[in-house]
Amino acid sequence: MPKKTASRKTGYQSDVRDEEWGFCAPYLSLMKHEAPQREHSLRAVFNALHGTRRMSLADDPQRSASLACGLRSGPALDCGRVFEAFARDLRKVLRILAGRAAQPSSAIIDGRTVQWTLESGGLAGYYGYKRRRVSKVHAEVDTLGLLEVQAATGDRVKILYADQGYTGKSPKAEAQCWGMELVVVKLAESKRGFVFLPKRWVVERSFAWPARFRRMARDYERLPGTFAGLHWLA
């Protein structure tokens, strides 16, 4: 007798659409997504990993199992650079559609703080400015706000914009090691209130995008690689 499984009557807002799945599926496995060895649909597992916790667990035992499977495979996928490969190829497409070169020649770097949890443990540190324990996340994006790394762009990035937190000989020397010129965008000494900084605002918008994902509102991960992989996925 075939094993009965719970069926999902309705989809979730975070589920990938058909055209999105057509792009994602080839990156996830060399096996067919309907391979008989699979207990759960590969698309269901990906949807569970991609969705928020509350949606993924609501009224759907099979989806809950898929979520657990997806979370276990998360670090493995990150080690295989799967999510980074997603972003790398999709970035090229989006840049070309925006009338840009496929590979960026300039980038913006910045860091944000994420509230620590017991899981992040010793990886977190005390941040005096905000008077709380946090994990520090650094990100490098292109001028469209898309995540990127110098190695993935064939070392074509020549200019790296940063805020005053990257002032000093050490950040400058590190950028030079990667073949980039570090340009620090400074605030005017007479600034009052919010001041719009050219180039720099792009990375702030990029930091806002992951905040829409419930699992990334705080640092829930024990391994930095897992948290990095979820950024690529988001």
Buried (B, 14 or more C-beta within 10 A) or exposed (E): EEEEEEEBEEEBEBBBEEEEBEBBBEBBEEEEBEEEEBEBBBBBBBBBBBBBEEBBBEEBEBBBBBBBBBBEBBBEBBEBBBBBBBBBBEBBEBBEEEEBEEBBEBBBBBBBBBBBBEEBEEBBEEBEEEEEBBBEBEBBBBBBBBBBBBEBBEEBBEBBBBBEEBEEEEBBEEBEEEEBEBBBBEEEEEEEEEEEBEBBEBBBEBBEBBEEBBBBEBBBBBBBEBBBBBBBBB
